[in-house]
Amino acid sequence: MVDALSDMGLAYLHTIGDPASELITDLAHRFAGIHIVSNGWDPVTDVTAAQNLISSGKADLVAVGRAFIANPDLVHRWQTGADLNQPDGTTFYGGDHRGYTDYPTLSDDAA
């Protein structure tokens, strides 16, 4: 199926699981486009893991959903080495605004 999808010119392939596994490696080699990796659900991907996945050639991009939900300024935090907010999984994907709009940014912390 990935061979057929690759021939269709899709923008990217997004895989979830161990990027070093035989299955994910095979899928990535078969797909001609961009490969976005999510290494699964545990642990939350940190900057070192993301950099290692890209530098090792296991990914073109790395999905970091929970880290971004908890840190609306994640790129800046990673660039400066600042501490991260910890994600609260009990607020994910349902309910109300809690967990999506109430995590502080570094500029909030300084205020």
Helices and strands as residue ranges (DSSP letters): H 2-7, E 12-16, H 22-30, E 34-38, H 47-55, E 61-62, H 65-70, H 74-80, G 89-91, H 106-110
